Amino acid sequence: MDRHRVIGGPDGGIPWHLPDDVAHFRAAAEGRYLLLGRRTFEEMQGWFTHQTPLVLTRQEDYRVPGGGRVSDVAEALARAAAAGQNLLLVAGGATVFAATIAMADRMLLTLVDTDVSEGLSSAQSDALPRFPDPAAFGDWRETSRIERPEDDRHVFARTFLELKRS
Ligand SMILES: NC(=O)c1ccc[n+]([C@@H]2O[C@H](COP(=O)([O-])OP(=O)(O)OC[C@H]3O[C@@H](n4cnc5c(N)ncnc54)[C@H](OP(=O)(O)O)[C@@H]3O)[C@@H](O)[C@H]2O)c1
């Protein structure tokens, strides 16, 4: 997320390319069941190799190669548990983060030192997808923090945080 919790650009997609953040996400997702909104899933087509995507959608005939469609979060949790998974990794987008943060017990956040809204009108800015404010959903304790400055491959500084519900 950016400085104002924005996670996507005005035309969809992730508004930065940060190789270490991609690697961080890949490592967290390896072998996991992932819960994704249908829009995020469609943006990530071809990405899933060692993960099982569970896609939240209201379209009853939606097909998810290598995974499955789910109608709600409870169904996703039940499917992950039935497969012997001890966690379900919520991978966005904004609607899915909003629907699940109240029941999350751990968060992996990358804070990206940029402002996606810069140069946009306030209506455009308001329409951007955002991560919810964690403080509105309980008390969290920081269990890990790694700060990385900008460099040749990363145009923005990043802070990798791990939070646990306290
Ligand atoms: N920076 C990051 O880490 C990150 C991570 C993920 C995504 N993103 C960005 O976030 C943006 C997409 O987020 P978004 O919020 O627009 O879309 P989204 O959450 O990916 O997908 C929304 C879709 O999910 C389905 N859905 C959501 N809630 C549902 C519910 N309660 N029951 C059934 N279906 C439900 C609906 O699908 P149907 O319309 O098919 O019914 C809805 O249209 C993109 O810009 C993406 O790049 C960023």
PDBQT file of the ligand as one rigid body, heavy atoms in Angstrom, charges set to zero:
ROOT
HETATM    1  N1  LIG A 201      -1.179  -3.770  -3.824  1.00  0.00    +0.000 N 
HETATM    2  C1  LIG A 201      -1.656  -4.971  -3.565  1.00  0.00    +0.000 C 
HETATM    3  O1  LIG A 201      -1.106  -5.693  -2.739  1.00  0.00    +0.000 OA
HETATM    4  C2  LIG A 201      -2.888  -5.473  -4.271  1.00  0.00    +0.000 A 
HETATM    5  C3  LIG A 201      -3.338  -6.779  -4.030  1.00  0.00    +0.000 A 
HETATM    6  C4  LIG A 201      -4.469  -7.216  -4.721  1.00  0.00    +0.000 A 
HETATM    7  C5  LIG A 201      -5.124  -6.372  -5.607  1.00  0.00    +0.000 A 
HETATM    8  N2  LIG A 201      -4.668  -5.127  -5.806  1.00  0.00    +0.000 N 
HETATM    9  C6  LIG A 201      -5.355  -4.186  -6.711  1.00  0.00    +0.000 C 
HETATM   10  O2  LIG A 201      -6.698  -4.001  -6.230  1.00  0.00    +0.000 OA
HETATM   11  C7  LIG A 201      -7.537  -3.691  -7.363  1.00  0.00    +0.000 C 
HETATM   12  C8  LIG A 201      -8.696  -4.673  -7.408  1.00  0.00    +0.000 C 
HETATM   13  O3  LIG A 201      -9.435  -4.575  -6.211  1.00  0.00    +0.000 OA
HETATM   14  P1  LIG A 201     -11.035  -4.463  -6.240  1.00  0.00    +0.000 P 
HETATM   15  O4  LIG A 201     -11.496  -4.228  -4.850  1.00  0.00    +0.000 OA
HETATM   16  O5  LIG A 201     -11.412  -3.502  -7.304  1.00  0.00    +0.000 OA
HETATM   17  O6  LIG A 201     -11.495  -5.882  -6.798  1.00  0.00    +0.000 OA
HETATM   18  P2  LIG A 201     -11.348  -7.375  -6.207  1.00  0.00    +0.000 P 
HETATM   19  O7  LIG A 201     -11.562  -7.358  -4.723  1.00  0.00    +0.000 OA
HETATM   20  O8  LIG A 201     -10.104  -7.998  -6.714  1.00  0.00    +0.000 OA
HETATM   21  O9  LIG A 201     -12.555  -8.130  -6.943  1.00  0.00    +0.000 OA
HETATM   22  C9  LIG A 201     -13.874  -7.660  -6.804  1.00  0.00    +0.000 C 
HETATM   23  C10 LIG A 201     -14.802  -8.763  -7.212  1.00  0.00    +0.000 C 
HETATM   24  O10 LIG A 201     -14.778  -9.841  -6.261  1.00  0.00    +0.000 OA
HETATM   25  C11 LIG A 201     -16.073 -10.397  -6.113  1.00  0.00    +0.000 C 
HETATM   26  N3  LIG A 201     -16.537 -10.174  -4.743  1.00  0.00    +0.000 N 
HETATM   27  C12 LIG A 201     -16.095  -9.233  -3.872  1.00  0.00    +0.000 A 
HETATM   28  N4  LIG A 201     -16.760  -9.349  -2.706  1.00  0.00    +0.000 NA
HETATM   29  C13 LIG A 201     -17.612 -10.383  -2.826  1.00  0.00    +0.000 A 
HETATM   30  C14 LIG A 201     -18.564 -11.016  -1.954  1.00  0.00    +0.000 A 
HETATM   31  N5  LIG A 201     -18.760 -10.586  -0.690  1.00  0.00    +0.000 N 
HETATM   32  N6  LIG A 201     -19.276 -12.067  -2.407  1.00  0.00    +0.000 NA
HETATM   33  C15 LIG A 201     -19.080 -12.524  -3.661  1.00  0.00    +0.000 A 
HETATM   34  N7  LIG A 201     -18.201 -11.962  -4.551  1.00  0.00    +0.000 NA
HETATM   35  C16 LIG A 201     -17.480 -10.915  -4.132  1.00  0.00    +0.000 A 
HETATM   36  C17 LIG A 201     -16.959  -9.694  -7.132  1.00  0.00    +0.000 C 
HETATM   37  O11 LIG A 201     -16.797 -10.455  -8.331  1.00  0.00    +0.000 OA
HETATM   38  P3  LIG A 201     -17.925 -10.573  -9.486  1.00  0.00    +0.000 P 
HETATM   39  O12 LIG A 201     -18.034  -9.198 -10.071  1.00  0.00    +0.000 OA
HETATM   40  O13 LIG A 201     -17.379 -11.595 -10.420  1.00  0.00    +0.000 OA
HETATM   41  O14 LIG A 201     -19.182 -11.038  -8.774  1.00  0.00    +0.000 OA
HETATM   42  C18 LIG A 201     -16.275  -8.340  -7.258  1.00  0.00    +0.000 C 
HETATM   43  O15 LIG A 201     -16.577  -7.659  -8.473  1.00  0.00    +0.000 OA
HETATM   44  C19 LIG A 201      -6.636  -3.793  -8.583  1.00  0.00    +0.000 C 
HETATM   45  O16 LIG A 201      -6.132  -2.503  -8.906  1.00  0.00    +0.000 OA
HETATM   46  C20 LIG A 201      -5.499  -4.694  -8.107  1.00  0.00    +0.000 C 
HETATM   47  O17 LIG A 201      -4.316  -4.525  -8.850  1.00  0.00    +0.000 OA
HETATM   48  C21 LIG A 201      -3.558  -4.658  -5.157  1.00  0.00    +0.000 A 
ENDROOT
TORSDOF 0
